[in-house]
Amino acid sequence: MDNINDELTQKVLNVLDQVRPYLQADGGDIKFVDITEDKTVNVELTGACGSCAFSTVTLKNGVEATLKRVLPEIKEVVAVNL
C-alpha cells in the first residue's frame, strides 16, 4: 500500500472507532476488512449486528453516512458478511 492509501485507511479506522461504541451498546461491533481501489470500504458486522434485521440500515444510515461526511472520497461501505 502506498502512503495515500495508508493515510486513508487510518482515517477510516479512526471513524470506525468513533461509531463502534454505538454498535457495541446494542451488542454488536464492526471490523475493518479493506478499501478497494474505487474507495469502497469493506467491513464485517459482528455480534448482534451480524444477525440483526436492521444491520443494513445501520450500515448505510449510520456507518456509511458518517464515513462519507468525514471522508467524502469514500464511495460506499459494504458489509462482506451480509
C-alpha distance (Angstrom), angle and dihedral (degrees) to the residues before:
residue distance angle dihedral
M1 . . .
D2 3.76 . .
N3 3.79 126.1 .
I4 3.81 94.0 -97.2
N5 3.80 92.1 55.0
D6 3.80 91.6 42.8
E7 3.79 89.1 53.1
L8 3.80 92.8 47.4
T9 3.80 90.9 47.7
Q10 3.80 90.5 52.3
K11 3.81 90.8 49.6
V12 3.81 90.9 50.1
L13 3.81 90.5 49.3
N14 3.81 89.8 50.8
V15 3.82 91.6 52.9
L16 3.81 91.7 46.5
D17 3.80 88.2 52.3
Q18 3.82 88.0 55.7
V19 3.83 94.7 52.0
R20 3.81 95.8 38.3
P21 3.86 95.6 84.1
Y22 3.82 90.1 58.6
L23 3.79 91.0 53.3
Q24 3.78 92.6 43.7
A25 3.81 90.4 52.2
D26 3.82 86.6 64.8
G27 3.81 94.0 44.8
G28 3.79 97.1 -97.1
D29 3.77 139.4 102.1
I30 3.78 142.3 -168.1
K31 3.80 130.5 -129.5
F32 3.80 124.9 -161.0
V33 3.82 112.4 -126.5
D34 3.82 106.0 172.8
I35 3.78 148.1 -59.9
T36 3.79 119.1 -109.8
E37 3.80 124.6 -139.8
D38 3.81 90.0 -100.5
K39 3.83 89.8 56.3
T40 3.79 97.7 -103.9
V41 3.79 111.2 150.0
N42 3.81 114.3 -142.2
V43 3.79 116.2 -155.6
E44 3.78 137.7 170.2
L45 3.78 119.6 -132.8
T46 3.79 111.5 -146.6
G47 3.77 138.8 -176.5
A48 3.79 114.7 13.8
C49 3.81 90.1 -11.4
G50 3.80 91.1 62.4
S51 3.79 92.8 62.6
C52 3.80 102.7 25.7
A53 3.81 117.3 119.8
F54 3.80 88.7 -139.0
S55 3.80 95.8 51.4
T56 3.82 92.8 105.3
V57 3.81 90.5 52.4
T58 3.80 90.7 47.2
L59 3.78 90.6 48.2
K60 3.81 96.1 49.1
N61 3.81 101.9 33.6
G62 3.79 96.8 35.2
V63 3.77 114.8 24.7
E64 3.82 99.6 26.0
A65 3.81 94.2 42.3
T66 3.80 91.3 50.1
L67 3.79 93.8 46.8
K68 3.81 93.0 47.9
R69 3.80 91.9 47.6
V70 3.81 91.5 53.7
L71 3.83 96.6 33.1
P72 3.83 109.5 29.0
E73 3.82 91.3 -177.4
I74 3.82 90.0 70.6
K75 3.81 109.2 103.7
E76 3.79 99.1 -164.1
V77 3.79 145.7 -35.8
V78 3.79 118.8 -117.6
A79 3.79 128.1 -170.9
V80 3.79 106.9 -138.2
N81 3.81 92.5 -160.1
L82 3.82 98.1 55.9
